[in-house]
Amino acid sequence: MTAQPGRTAPRRTAAIPRTITAIGDALRGEDRSRFYEQALNTEQDDVPAVMGRWWKQAMLDRAPGAEVSRANVAAGRRLTRLEDIARQVERNER
């Protein structure tokens, strides 16, 4: 007899290295251009903050189902309350 899992484990997205090149490579089109513009035209002390913001965007873009999710939001369907997402994240962190 074999046991079947009650649910499948969530798919994980490999982290993008926190380098200018890796972040730029992960971004597409206009986002990539804006990232390089901001990274290259900011004070040296502010570069880590710029990289952090764009790293998050690049990671969100790579998340499974990101394009479908954006299309649903644009169409106003399958919307989820932020509070529900926060609770789900908290459960997954335990």
N, C-alpha and C positions, 0 to 999 in steps of 0.2 A: 504494500500500500504506500502511496506517496502523498505527501501533504501539498496542497495547493495554497499559495499565498492569498491572503484575503484582499490584498491590494498590491499593486506594483510599486516599487520604489520610484520616487520622482527622478526624472532625468536630470543629470547635472551638466552644466555647461562649463567647459574648461575655462579657467581664468585667463584673461588677456594680460600679458606682462605689462607692468606699469612703466613703459618707456614711450617716448614720443613716437618712435617708429612703429611699435606694435599697436599703439592706439590709433595712429593715422592709418595703418593698414587695415584695421578692423572697421573703421568708419567708411561710409559710402558717400559719393557725390558731394553735395553741398555741405554736408556735415564735416567731411574730411577737409574741405577747403577752409571752413570756418575754424576748425580746430587748429590747423597749421597757422592760420592768420593770427589767432589769439595766442598760441604758444610762442610764436616768433616775435610778436609785437608787444609782449608784456614784460614788465620788470622781472628780473631774474628771481626775486623773492616770491613772485606771484605764480611762477610756472607750475609748482606742485599743485596749487589750487585749480588751475586751468586743466592740468592733466587729470586730476581727480574727477572733476565734473564730466569731462569727455570720456574718461574710462568707464564711468557708470553708464553713460549713453551707449557706448560700444558694447558693454555687457548686456544691456537691455535689448539691443538690436539682435544679439546672438541667441537670446532666450528662445527655446522651442515655442513655436506658435506666435512669435512676436508680430509678424506681418498680419496674420489672421486677427489677432487681438486688436491691432490698430484699425483694421478695416471694420471690425465690429463696433469699435468706439465711434469711428467716423459716421457709421450708419445708425448709431444710437441703439444697438442691440447687444444683448448679453453683457450688460454693464454690472459691475460688482462694486459694492460700497467699500471705501477704504478701511472702515472699521473691520469688515469681514476679512480683508486681506491681512491686516495687522494681526488678527487673532490666529489666522492660519500660519503666519510666519512664526509667531510665538510658539505654537504647538510644534512646529518643525524644528525649532531650536532646542527643544527639551530632549 
